[in-house]
Amino acid sequence: MFTAHNRWSNVMLLTFLSLFFLVSGCVSTENGAKGSEKIQNNTLTVKGRVQKVSFADGILVVAPPKGDNVTLKVTEKTPVTGGSIKEVEKLRPVRVTYTVEGKQNIAVSIELLPQGSCG
């Protein structure tokens, strides 16, 4: 038999689960690479907001919602989808695919995400 207390508990549970799934799932970690997601054997991806970008210095720093910032080596020739290279700016949500070579993270591609998206 359903009571007002049971209905309230169910409403609260559904609200919690809805919020949980809206907030989580932006970034998954694998192999200890916080804020990064492994997508191929030697390729990783990080999704977050641009904290610093300097194509002259070849630097792109991305801050994922969880974990440490990821510093990447980029050039003006790094492929960009979802917009132009000029739109890669501070606080812009991006998804960057990169490889690790020695101690450097080399950007393979940059995907511009819509403003307000998770990242």
Summary of the structure (lengths in Angstrom):
residues: 119
radius of gyration: 18.4
end to end distance: 43.8
largest distance: 68.4
contacts: 319
relative contact order: 0.18
helix: 19%
strand: 39%
